Amino acid sequence: MTEHTAHTEHAGAGLTHRQILTILGGLMMGMFLAALDQTIVSTAIRTIADDLQGYDLQAWVTTAYLVTSTIVTPLYGKLSDLYGRKPFFLVAISIFVVGSLLCSMATSMYELAAFRALQGLGAGGLFTLALTTIGDIVPPRERAKYQGYFLAVFGTSSVLGPVLGGLFAGQAEILWVSGWRWVFLVNVPIGIIALGVVYRVLNYDQQKGVGGRTDYWGATALAVAVAPLLIVAEQGREWGWGSGLALLCYGIGVAGIAAFIWIEHLMGDDALIPLRVFNNRVFTQGIVISVVVGAVMFGGISMLPQYFQVLRGSSPMVAGLQMLPMVLGLMLGSITSGQIISRTGRYKIFPIIGSILITAMTFLLHTVGIDTPVAVVMLYAFGLGVGLGNMMQPIMLAMQNILPPKDMGLSTGTATFFRQIGGTLGVAVFFSLLFSLMGPNIKDEMVTAAQTPEYRAAVMEAARSHDTQVSGFAQSLIAAAQNPEKGGASSSESVMSDTSVIEKLPPELGDPIKRGFANSMDRVFLAVSIMSILAVIGTLTWRELPLRSGRPIGNPESKTTV
């Protein structure tokens, strides 16, 4: 009998259905907090960035959050394996609430990025510990029956998030506080309630590690390895990919990776990510797939709100509603795959279907322009959501099933970590690509448009505007008129700092900017589509292992007191 099939017992085996649901109630509160934050910021970030004068800096806000949440993810998994899930779940919620409160007070994009980094230290534990705990109490074969509860919470928050984010961002003030700041303030009361619920219900007989050491040095080395590489991915276009600062980041990152591997070797089974897990080819291939899925998911999704708001002129709230088809598609894909996996015990087909759908939909999104019907774009977004729904849950289920139950926190944390690594790199690289293309493309479109009398008349009209933002933009175009080669380059840079001016401009001025933006975004979606092909190859060649069924252990009523 192999190690895989021998380990059928799990920490919560024997719990009654009612007891499982009670524990799930606490988990879902934490997951709701994390899921809401992921979606509520996406539709508001354009408004936030414009208000803080840093549209081209928004990747820092996203990257900072992803960097810290990524780095601490395996640490939460490892520590919770040793000392229990509950205390770290409470710590994660507390840090997240404090970070949210500070985010609401930010006065610049750099401050917001720093506070989002703190928020990420808490967020890294919310998803991981929720997924790990459900892995403790329900074996893989039956787990799909309960994931519908998680999906209901995720779906609700995903629907509410974009709408609430848009609603808050669309208000100048709410109770004497800038509307967008409520995007973060809303987390505070929800988080306090979550703390109380988790403290009350998260009680079960968990299998804990004995005599294990905590790999703080490994966590430090991991931070040293990851942070500079992600920073250079974000700033490379500004610094130059071969600049001194870029080379310094490369060097520190490589040194951090080497130190991390060495420390993990010395720590053995007490390592943050024990090197033995990479001896399992199936698990290692799952990690590679997780990286690609993370890059495609976070990088691709982050582009859609930009399209709706910048190119189609949608308000943040309307953009949130336009994102709903993608959310519904994700729920449909997840629920359908979960139900079928529960009945059949087979999961491999779903990541294959998901990766093919993601590749096809991102390629179709590459073809959209400023005149593409919004309904068509929403249809593509729905297909993208279905693809993601067929990827996320089945892959996590498979990764939890590959290693023995005693490593539940390790397998969940490691899989989540590498998915976050992919997501962080995806956001940094794809946004960097977008902004590196935007300047030249907008400049080219404006140079072409400048040859028409309609454009020149629109410039003079805008220069007389009572709106100082519009008149200032037009004045910069007039100043550049003596140099057609420059053709409004300085103006394109100002648009990249604050895109809100686009909708205020006459169409003859706004349309060239939108075309330049659309051409840039098309290239990004094409890059995402090409990367998705790697996920197709990975899932097609991934070996499927039978899902553990588990068996009751002892007296069900003795396993927990809730």
C-alpha positions as CSV (number, residue, x, y, z in Angstrom):
1,M,0.0,0.0,0.0
2,T,1.4,3.4,-0.9
3,E,1.8,6.4,1.4
4,H,-1.0,8.1,-0.5
5,T,-3.6,5.4,0.1
6,A,-2.5,4.5,3.6
7,H,-3.3,7.8,5.2
8,T,-7.1,7.9,5.2
9,E,-7.6,9.2,8.7
10,H,-8.1,13.0,9.3
11,A,-8.4,15.3,12.2
12,G,-12.1,15.9,12.1
13,A,-13.2,12.5,11.0
14,G,-16.3,11.4,12.8
15,L,-17.8,14.9,13.2
16,T,-21.5,15.1,12.7
17,H,-22.9,17.1,9.8
18,R,-24.2,19.7,12.3
19,Q,-20.8,20.1,13.9
20,I,-19.1,20.5,10.5
21,L,-21.6,23.2,9.6
22,T,-21.0,25.0,12.9
23,I,-17.3,25.1,12.2
24,L,-17.9,26.1,8.6
25,G,-19.8,29.1,9.9
26,G,-16.7,30.5,11.5
27,L,-14.5,29.7,8.4
28,M,-17.0,31.4,6.1
29,M,-16.8,34.7,8.1
30,G,-13.1,34.8,7.6
31,M,-13.3,33.9,4.0
32,F,-16.1,36.5,3.4
33,L,-13.7,39.1,4.8
34,A,-10.9,38.1,2.4
35,A,-13.1,37.5,-0.7
36,L,-14.9,40.9,-0.2
37,D,-11.6,42.7,-0.1
38,Q,-10.3,41.1,-3.3
39,T,-13.3,42.3,-5.3
40,I,-14.3,45.5,-3.6
41,V,-11.0,47.2,-4.4
42,S,-10.9,46.2,-8.1
43,T,-13.6,48.5,-9.3
44,A,-12.6,51.4,-7.0
45,I,-8.9,51.4,-7.7
46,R,-9.1,53.7,-10.7
47,T,-11.0,56.3,-8.6
48,I,-8.6,55.8,-5.7
49,A,-5.5,56.2,-8.0
50,D,-6.9,59.3,-9.7
51,D,-7.8,60.9,-6.3
52,L,-4.3,60.2,-5.0
53,Q,-2.7,61.4,-8.2
54,G,-1.1,58.1,-9.1
55,Y,-3.0,56.0,-11.7
56,D,0.3,54.7,-13.1
57,L,1.3,53.6,-9.5
58,Q,-1.7,51.4,-8.8
59,A,0.3,48.3,-9.5
60,W,2.3,49.1,-6.3
61,V,-0.9,49.0,-4.3
62,T,-1.8,45.6,-5.7
63,T,1.7,44.2,-5.7
64,A,2.4,45.3,-2.0
65,Y,-0.7,43.4,-0.9
66,L,0.1,40.3,-2.9
67,V,3.8,40.3,-1.8
68,T,3.1,40.2,1.9
69,S,0.1,37.9,1.7
70,T,2.2,35.6,-0.5
71,I,5.2,35.5,1.8
72,V,3.3,34.7,5.0
73,T,1.0,32.1,3.4
74,P,3.3,29.1,3.9
75,L,4.2,30.4,7.4
76,Y,0.5,30.3,8.5
77,G,0.2,26.8,7.1
78,K,3.3,25.6,8.9
79,L,2.6,27.3,12.3
80,S,-1.0,26.1,12.3
81,D,0.2,22.5,11.7
82,L,2.3,22.8,14.8
83,Y,0.1,24.9,17.2
84,G,-3.4,24.8,15.9
85,R,-5.5,26.7,13.3
86,K,-7.7,28.8,15.7
87,P,-5.0,31.2,17.2
88,F,-3.5,32.1,13.9
89,F,-7.0,32.6,12.3
90,L,-7.7,35.1,15.0
91,V,-4.3,36.8,14.5
92,A,-4.9,37.0,10.7
93,I,-8.3,38.6,11.1
94,S,-6.9,41.2,13.7
95,I,-4.0,42.2,11.4
96,F,-6.3,42.5,8.5
97,V,-8.7,44.8,10.4
98,V,-5.9,47.1,11.5
99,G,-4.5,47.2,8.0
100,S,-7.9,48.1,6.6
101,L,-8.4,50.9,9.1
102,L,-5.0,52.4,8.1
103,C,-5.7,52.0,4.4
104,S,-8.8,54.3,4.9
105,M,-6.4,57.0,6.2
106,A,-3.9,56.9,3.3
107,T,-2.9,60.3,1.7
108,S,-0.8,59.0,-1.1
109,M,-0.4,55.9,-3.3
110,Y,2.8,55.0,-1.5
111,E,1.1,55.2,1.9
112,L,-1.8,53.1,0.6
113,A,0.7,50.6,-0.8
114,A,2.4,50.4,2.7
115,F,-0.9,49.9,4.5
116,R,-2.1,47.3,1.9
117,A,1.2,45.5,2.6
118,L,0.1,45.3,6.3
119,Q,-3.4,44.2,5.3
120,G,-1.8,41.5,3.2
121,L,0.0,40.0,6.3
122,G,-3.5,39.2,7.6
123,A,-5.1,38.2,4.3
124,G,-2.4,35.6,3.7
125,G,-3.9,33.6,6.6
126,L,-7.6,33.9,5.9
127,F,-8.0,31.9,2.7
128,T,-5.2,29.4,3.6
129,L,-6.5,28.6,7.1
130,A,-10.1,28.3,6.0
131,L,-9.1,25.9,3.2
132,T,-6.8,24.0,5.6
133,T,-9.4,23.6,8.3
134,I,-12.1,22.3,5.9
135,G,-9.4,19.9,4.7
136,D,-8.9,18.8,8.4
137,I,-12.6,18.0,9.0
138,V,-13.8,16.6,5.7
139,P,-11.9,14.0,3.5
140,P,-11.3,14.9,-0.2
141,R,-14.0,12.7,-1.6
142,E,-16.8,14.3,0.5
143,R,-15.2,17.8,0.6
144,A,-16.9,18.8,-2.6
145,K,-20.3,18.4,-0.9
146,Y,-19.4,21.2,1.5
147,Q,-17.6,23.5,-0.9
148,G,-21.0,24.8,-2.0
149,Y,-21.2,26.7,1.3
150,F,-17.9,28.3,0.6
151,L,-18.9,29.1,-2.9
152,A,-22.1,30.7,-1.7
153,V,-20.0,33.0,0.5
154,F,-17.4,33.6,-2.2
155,G,-20.1,34.3,-4.7
156,T,-22.0,36.7,-2.4
157,S,-18.9,38.6,-1.6
158,S,-17.9,38.6,-5.3
159,V,-21.2,40.0,-6.3
160,L,-21.4,42.6,-3.4
161,G,-17.7,43.6,-3.7
162,P,-17.7,45.2,-7.2
163,V,-21.1,46.9,-6.6
164,L,-20.1,48.2,-3.1
165,G,-16.7,49.3,-4.4
166,G,-18.3,51.1,-7.2
167,L,-21.0,52.6,-5.0
168,F,-18.4,53.9,-2.4
169,A,-16.0,55.2,-5.1
170,G,-18.8,56.9,-6.9
171,Q,-19.7,59.1,-3.8
172,A,-17.8,62.2,-3.1
173,E,-18.4,61.8,0.7
174,I,-20.2,59.5,3.0
175,L,-20.5,60.7,6.6
176,W,-17.9,63.4,6.0
177,V,-15.4,60.8,4.7
178,S,-14.3,60.4,1.1
179,G,-16.4,57.7,-0.5
180,W,-13.6,55.5,-1.7
181,R,-12.2,55.3,1.9
182,W,-15.3,53.2,2.9
183,V,-13.9,50.5,0.6
184,F,-11.5,49.8,3.5
185,L,-13.6,51.0,6.4
186,V,-16.3,48.5,5.7
187,N,-13.9,45.7,6.6
188,V,-13.6,46.9,10.2
189,P,-17.1,46.0,11.5
190,I,-17.2,42.8,9.5
191,G,-13.8,41.8,10.9
192,I,-14.8,42.5,14.5
193,I,-17.9,40.2,14.0
194,A,-15.7,37.6,12.3
195,L,-13.3,37.6,15.3
196,G,-16.2,36.9,17.7
197,V,-17.7,34.1,15.6
198,V,-14.3,32.4,14.9
199,Y,-13.4,32.5,18.6
200,R,-16.7,30.9,19.5
201,V,-17.0,28.1,17.0
202,L,-13.6,27.0,15.7
203,N,-13.1,24.1,18.1
204,Y,-12.2,20.6,17.0
205,D,-9.6,17.9,17.8
206,Q,-6.8,18.8,15.4
207,Q,-3.8,16.6,14.8
208,K,-0.8,18.9,15.7
209,G,2.9,18.5,15.2
210,V,5.0,17.4,18.1
211,G,8.4,19.0,18.9
212,G,8.6,20.8,15.6
213,R,10.7,23.9,15.1
214,T,9.4,27.1,13.5
215,D,11.4,28.1,10.4
216,Y,11.6,31.8,10.9
217,W,15.0,32.0,9.1
218,G,13.4,30.3,6.1
219,A,10.5,32.8,6.2
220,T,13.1,35.7,6.3
221,A,15.1,34.3,3.4
222,L,11.8,33.8,1.4
223,A,11.0,37.5,1.9
224,V,14.5,38.5,0.8
225,A,14.1,36.3,-2.3
226,V,10.6,37.3,-3.4
227,A,10.3,41.0,-2.6
228,P,13.2,42.4,-4.8
229,L,12.2,40.3,-7.8
230,L,8.6,41.5,-7.6
231,I,9.8,45.1,-7.2
232,V,11.9,44.9,-10.3
233,A,9.0,43.3,-12.2
234,E,7.0,46.4,-11.3
235,Q,9.7,49.1,-11.7
236,G,11.8,47.6,-14.5
237,R,10.1,49.8,-17.2
238,E,11.0,52.9,-15.2
239,W,14.5,51.9,-14.1
240,G,15.5,50.0,-17.2
241,W,15.7,46.2,-17.1
242,G,19.5,46.4,-17.2
243,S,19.9,49.4,-14.8
244,G,22.0,49.3,-11.6
245,L,18.9,49.2,-9.4
246,A,17.4,46.3,-11.5
247,L,20.7,44.4,-11.3
248,L,20.9,44.9,-7.6
249,C,17.3,43.5,-7.2
250,Y,18.2,40.5,-9.3
251,G,21.3,39.8,-7.2
252,I,19.5,40.1,-3.9
253,G,16.6,37.9,-5.2
254,V,19.0,35.2,-6.4
255,A,20.9,35.3,-3.1
256,G,17.6,35.0,-1.2
257,I,16.6,32.0,-3.2
258,A,20.0,30.3,-2.6
259,A,19.7,31.1,1.1
260,F,16.2,29.8,1.3
261,I,17.1,26.5,-0.3
262,W,20.1,26.0,2.0
263,I,18.0,26.8,5.1
264,E,15.2,24.5,4.1
265,H,17.8,21.7,3.5
266,L,19.2,22.3,7.0
267,M,15.7,22.4,8.6
268,G,14.6,19.1,7.1
269,D,11.0,18.3,7.9
270,D,10.7,21.4,10.1
271,A,11.3,23.6,7.1
272,L,8.7,26.2,6.0
273,I,8.4,24.3,2.8
274,P,10.2,20.9,3.3
275,L,12.2,20.1,0.2
276,R,10.8,16.5,0.3
277,V,7.5,17.7,-1.2
278,F,9.4,18.4,-4.4
279,N,10.4,14.8,-4.6
280,N,6.7,14.1,-5.4
281,R,6.5,14.7,-9.2
282,V,2.7,15.0,-9.1
283,F,2.8,17.7,-6.4
284,T,5.7,19.6,-8.1
285,Q,3.7,19.7,-11.4
286,G,0.7,20.9,-9.4
287,I,2.9,23.8,-8.1
288,V,3.9,24.8,-11.6
289,I,0.2,24.8,-12.7
290,S,-0.7,26.9,-9.7
291,V,1.9,29.5,-10.6
292,V,0.6,29.8,-14.1
293,V,-3.1,29.9,-13.0
294,G,-2.3,32.6,-10.4
295,A,-0.5,34.8,-13.1
296,V,-3.4,34.4,-15.5
297,M,-6.1,34.8,-12.9
298,F,-4.8,37.9,-11.1
299,G,-3.2,39.5,-14.2
300,G,-6.1,38.9,-16.5
301,I,-8.9,39.8,-14.1
302,S,-7.2,43.1,-13.0
303,M,-7.5,44.3,-16.6
304,L,-11.2,44.0,-17.0
305,P,-12.3,46.9,-14.6
306,Q,-9.8,49.1,-16.4
307,Y,-11.4,48.3,-19.7
308,F,-14.9,49.1,-18.5
309,Q,-14.0,52.3,-16.7
310,V,-11.3,53.9,-18.9
311,L,-12.4,52.8,-22.3
312,R,-16.1,52.6,-22.0
313,G,-16.6,55.4,-19.5
314,S,-18.4,53.3,-16.9
315,S,-18.7,54.5,-13.4
316,P,-17.1,52.4,-10.7
317,M,-20.5,51.0,-9.7
318,V,-21.5,50.2,-13.3
319,A,-18.1,48.6,-13.9
320,G,-18.8,46.4,-10.8
321,L,-22.1,45.3,-12.3
322,Q,-20.4,44.6,-15.7
323,M,-18.0,42.3,-13.8
324,L,-20.9,40.1,-12.5
325,P,-21.0,37.8,-15.5
326,M,-17.4,36.7,-14.7
327,V,-18.4,36.2,-11.1
328,L,-21.4,34.1,-12.1
329,G,-19.3,32.1,-14.5
330,L,-16.8,31.4,-11.7
331,M,-19.6,30.2,-9.4
332,L,-21.1,28.1,-12.1
333,G,-17.8,26.4,-13.0
334,S,-16.9,25.8,-9.3
335,I,-20.3,24.4,-8.2
336,T,-20.7,22.2,-11.3
337,S,-17.1,20.8,-11.0
338,G,-17.6,20.3,-7.2
339,Q,-20.8,18.4,-7.5
340,I,-19.4,16.1,-10.2
341,I,-16.2,15.4,-8.3
342,S,-18.2,14.5,-5.2
343,R,-20.2,11.9,-7.1
344,T,-17.4,10.5,-9.3
345,G,-14.2,11.1,-7.4
346,R,-12.5,12.2,-10.6
347,Y,-11.1,15.7,-11.0
348,K,-8.5,15.9,-13.8
349,I,-10.9,16.8,-16.6
350,F,-12.0,20.1,-14.9
351,P,-8.6,21.8,-14.9
352,I,-8.2,20.8,-18.5
353,I,-11.6,22.3,-19.5
354,G,-10.8,25.4,-17.3
355,S,-7.3,26.0,-18.9
356,I,-8.7,25.7,-22.4
357,L,-11.5,28.1,-21.7
358,I,-9.2,30.6,-20.1
359,T,-6.9,30.5,-23.1
360,A,-9.7,31.0,-25.6
361,M,-11.4,33.8,-23.6
362,T,-8.3,35.8,-23.0
363,F,-7.5,35.5,-26.7
364,L,-11.0,36.8,-27.6
365,L,-10.5,39.6,-25.1
366,H,-7.4,40.5,-27.0
367,T,-9.6,41.4,-30.0
368,V,-11.9,43.9,-28.3
369,G,-11.7,47.6,-28.9
370,I,-13.5,50.8,-28.0
371,D,-16.4,50.0,-30.3
372,T,-16.9,46.4,-29.3
373,P,-20.4,45.9,-27.8
374,V,-20.2,45.7,-24.0
375,A,-22.4,42.7,-24.1
376,V,-19.8,40.8,-26.1
377,V,-17.1,41.7,-23.6
378,M,-19.3,40.6,-20.7
379,L,-19.9,37.3,-22.5
380,Y,-16.1,36.7,-22.8
381,A,-15.8,37.6,-19.1
382,F,-18.4,35.0,-18.3
383,G,-16.4,32.4,-20.2
384,L,-13.3,33.4,-18.4
385,G,-15.1,33.0,-15.1
386,V,-16.3,29.5,-16.0
387,G,-12.7,28.6,-16.8
388,L,-11.4,29.9,-13.5
389,G,-14.1,28.1,-11.6
390,N,-13.0,24.8,-13.2
391,M,-9.4,25.5,-12.2
392,M,-9.3,26.9,-8.7
393,Q,-11.2,24.4,-6.5
394,P,-10.2,21.2,-8.3
395,I,-6.5,22.1,-8.3
396,M,-6.6,22.9,-4.5
397,L,-8.5,19.7,-3.8
398,A,-5.9,17.7,-5.8
399,M,-3.0,19.3,-4.0
400,Q,-4.5,18.6,-0.6
401,N,-5.0,15.0,-1.6
402,I,-1.5,14.3,-2.9
403,L,0.3,14.7,0.5
404,P,-0.7,12.8,3.7
405,P,-3.3,14.4,6.0
406,K,-0.7,15.4,8.6
407,D,0.6,17.8,6.0
408,M,-2.7,19.5,5.3
409,G,-1.5,22.9,6.3
410,L,1.7,22.4,4.4
411,S,0.0,21.3,1.2
412,T,-2.6,24.0,1.3
413,G,-0.1,26.7,2.3
414,T,2.4,25.7,-0.4
415,A,-0.2,25.5,-3.2
416,T,-1.7,28.9,-2.1
417,F,1.8,30.4,-1.9
418,F,2.8,29.5,-5.4
419,R,-0.5,30.5,-6.8
420,Q,0.0,33.9,-5.1
421,I,3.5,34.1,-6.4
422,G,2.1,33.6,-9.9
423,G,-0.6,36.2,-9.2
424,T,1.9,38.8,-7.9
425,L,4.2,38.3,-10.8
426,G,1.3,38.4,-13.2
427,V,-0.1,41.7,-11.9
428,A,3.4,43.3,-11.8
429,V,4.5,42.0,-15.2
430,F,1.1,42.6,-17.0
431,F,0.6,46.1,-15.6
432,S,4.2,46.9,-16.4
433,L,3.6,45.8,-19.9
434,L,0.4,47.8,-20.1
435,F,2.1,51.1,-19.0
436,S,5.2,50.5,-21.1
437,L,2.9,50.3,-24.2
438,M,0.4,53.0,-23.2
439,G,2.8,56.0,-23.6
440,P,4.0,55.2,-27.1
441,N,0.6,54.0,-28.3
442,I,-1.3,57.0,-27.0
443,K,1.4,59.3,-28.5
444,D,1.2,57.6,-31.9
445,E,-2.6,57.9,-32.0
446,M,-2.5,61.6,-31.0
447,V,0.2,62.4,-33.6
448,T,-2.1,60.8,-36.3
449,A,-5.2,62.6,-35.0
450,A,-3.3,65.9,-34.8
451,Q,-3.3,66.0,-38.6
452,T,-7.1,66.5,-38.8
453,P,-8.9,69.9,-38.5
454,E,-11.4,68.4,-36.1
455,Y,-8.7,67.5,-33.6
456,R,-7.1,71.0,-33.8
457,A,-10.6,72.6,-33.3
458,A,-11.2,70.4,-30.3
459,V,-7.9,71.4,-28.7
460,M,-8.8,75.1,-29.0
461,E,-12.2,74.3,-27.5
462,A,-10.7,72.4,-24.6
463,A,-8.2,75.2,-23.9
464,R,-11.1,77.6,-23.2
465,S,-12.8,75.2,-20.8
466,H,-13.6,76.3,-17.3
467,D,-12.4,72.9,-16.0
468,T,-8.8,73.5,-15.1
469,Q,-7.9,69.8,-15.7
470,V,-9.3,70.0,-19.3
471,S,-7.8,73.4,-20.1
472,G,-4.4,72.3,-18.6
473,F,-4.4,69.2,-20.8
474,A,-5.2,71.2,-23.9
475,Q,-2.5,73.8,-23.1
476,S,0.1,71.0,-22.9
477,L,-1.0,69.9,-26.4
478,I,-0.7,73.5,-27.7
479,A,2.8,73.7,-26.2
480,A,3.8,70.5,-28.0
481,A,2.3,71.6,-31.3
482,Q,5.6,73.1,-32.4
483,N,7.2,69.7,-32.1
484,P,5.0,67.1,-34.0
485,E,7.6,64.4,-33.2
486,K,6.8,64.8,-29.5
487,G,3.1,65.0,-30.4
488,G,1.7,65.2,-26.9
489,A,4.0,62.8,-25.1
490,S,3.8,64.9,-22.0
491,S,0.0,64.9,-22.2
492,S,0.0,61.1,-22.5
493,E,2.1,60.9,-19.3
494,S,-0.4,63.1,-17.5
495,V,-3.3,60.9,-18.6
496,M,-1.4,57.9,-17.1
497,S,-1.3,59.7,-13.7
498,D,-5.0,60.7,-13.8
499,T,-7.4,59.1,-16.3
500,S,-10.4,61.0,-15.1
501,V,-9.7,63.7,-17.6
502,I,-10.5,61.4,-20.6
503,E,-14.3,61.5,-20.2
504,K,-14.2,65.3,-19.8
505,L,-12.5,65.8,-23.2
506,P,-14.2,66.4,-26.5
507,P,-14.5,63.1,-28.4
508,E,-11.9,64.2,-31.0
509,L,-9.4,64.4,-28.1
510,G,-10.6,61.5,-26.0
511,D,-10.9,58.9,-28.7
512,P,-7.2,58.8,-29.7
513,I,-6.3,58.3,-26.0
514,K,-8.8,55.5,-25.8
515,R,-7.5,53.8,-28.9
516,G,-3.9,53.9,-27.6
517,F,-5.1,52.5,-24.3
518,A,-7.1,49.7,-26.1
519,N,-4.2,48.8,-28.3
520,S,-2.0,48.4,-25.2
521,M,-4.6,46.3,-23.4
522,D,-5.1,44.1,-26.4
523,R,-1.3,43.2,-26.2
524,V,-1.6,42.4,-22.5
525,F,-4.6,40.0,-23.1
526,L,-2.6,38.4,-25.9
527,A,0.3,37.8,-23.5
528,V,-2.1,36.3,-20.9
529,S,-3.5,34.0,-23.6
530,I,-0.1,32.8,-24.6
531,M,0.8,32.1,-21.0
532,S,-2.4,30.2,-20.5
533,I,-1.2,27.6,-23.0
534,L,1.3,26.5,-20.4
535,A,-1.6,25.7,-18.1
536,V,-3.3,23.6,-20.9
537,I,-0.1,21.6,-21.3
538,G,0.4,21.2,-17.6
539,T,-3.2,20.0,-16.9
540,L,-3.2,17.6,-19.8
541,T,0.0,15.8,-18.6
542,W,-0.9,15.9,-14.8
543,R,-1.4,12.5,-13.2
544,E,-4.7,12.0,-11.4
545,L,-4.6,10.3,-8.0
546,P,-7.6,8.7,-6.3
547,L,-9.3,10.9,-3.8
548,R,-9.2,9.7,-0.2
549,S,-12.6,8.8,1.2
550,G,-11.7,8.8,4.9
551,R,-13.4,6.9,7.7
552,P,-14.9,7.9,11.1
553,I,-12.6,7.7,14.1
554,G,-14.0,7.3,17.6
555,N,-17.1,8.8,19.0
556,P,-18.4,11.6,16.7
557,E,-19.8,13.5,19.7
558,S,-16.4,13.5,21.4
559,K,-14.5,15.2,18.7
560,T,-15.6,18.8,19.4
561,T,-17.7,20.9,21.7
562,V,-19.4,23.7,19.9
